[in-house]
């Protein structure tokens, strides 16, 4: 990649439903790691295009970490593969699915 990032770029995310965005992201992480096991996941957030004073908040609540800023001023967030994340995400999503079933 010309931008120097390594891993799987998570380029599109939009929550149009009732679920919390962080839960949707956790689910997407698990699906991505099934498709690309062991890969670093990353995304860009444009702080000028979000209303939140904490750009990328839903990603951060899903366990992603701030990894730097691009030359154009975009925030780079990443999720690194590790077993603890997978266990936490599955446990959280199991609880969400139980609430939805009620």
N, C-alpha and C positions, 0 to 999 in steps of 0.2 A: 504494500500500500504506500502511496505517496505521502500520507500523513504520518507514517512511522508506527501506527498502531498495529498490534499483533493480536489475533484472536477473531472472535465472531462479532461482527458489528450488529448491534440491535438497533436498527435504524427507524423502526416505526412502532409507536405505541400511542394508543388513545383509548381511554376508558369511556364508553358510552352507556354503561350499565350501572347497576346498583352495587356491585362488588367494590370493595376497596381496591384502589389501584395497586397498592403494594401486594395484595393477594394475587392479582392477575400477573404481576411481574414474577412473583415466586413460582407460579405455575408455569410461566413461560421459560423460566430458568431451568426447571426440571425437564421440560420438553426439549430445550436446546441442548442440554447435556446428554440427553438420550441420543440426539442426532449427531452432536459433536462432543463426545466424551473427553473430559479433561481440558477443554479449551477455555481460555479467558474470554469472558463476555464483556463488551464495553458499549457505551452509548455516549452521545453528545447531548448536552442541554444548553440551549441558548438563554442565558439569564435575562436578556432584553425582551424575550418573547413570552415569559411566564409572569404571572401575577404574584407568585409567592416570593417572599423575601429570602427563601431558602430553595434556590433552583435545584431540581432533582429530588425534592423531599420524598416523593413516593418511592423512588428507587432506593434512597437511603434507608427508608423504613423497611424495605425488602431485603436489606443486608448489603447493598452496594456501597462502595467507598469512592470518595473523591480521589481522582488519580492525576489531576492537573488541569491545565488550561491549554487549549489549542492556540496556535498563532492568531487565529481570528477571534479569540475571546470566548470560545465555547467551553463549557465545563465538561471534562471527561470523567465519566463514572465507570467503575469496573466491578465485576463480580468474578472472583477467582474460585476455581473448583476446590472444594474440600468437603469431606464427609459430614462435618458438623452442619454445614449449610443445608445439605440435602436432607438430613434428619430434621432440622428445624423447619424447613419449608414443608416437608410432608406432614409433620405434626400440625402445623398451623393450618394447612389446607384441609386436613381431615376435620378439624374443628369447624372450619367454614362450611364444608359440605354438610356436616351434621345440622348446622343452623339453617341452611337452605332447605333441607329436607323437612324441617318442622312446619 
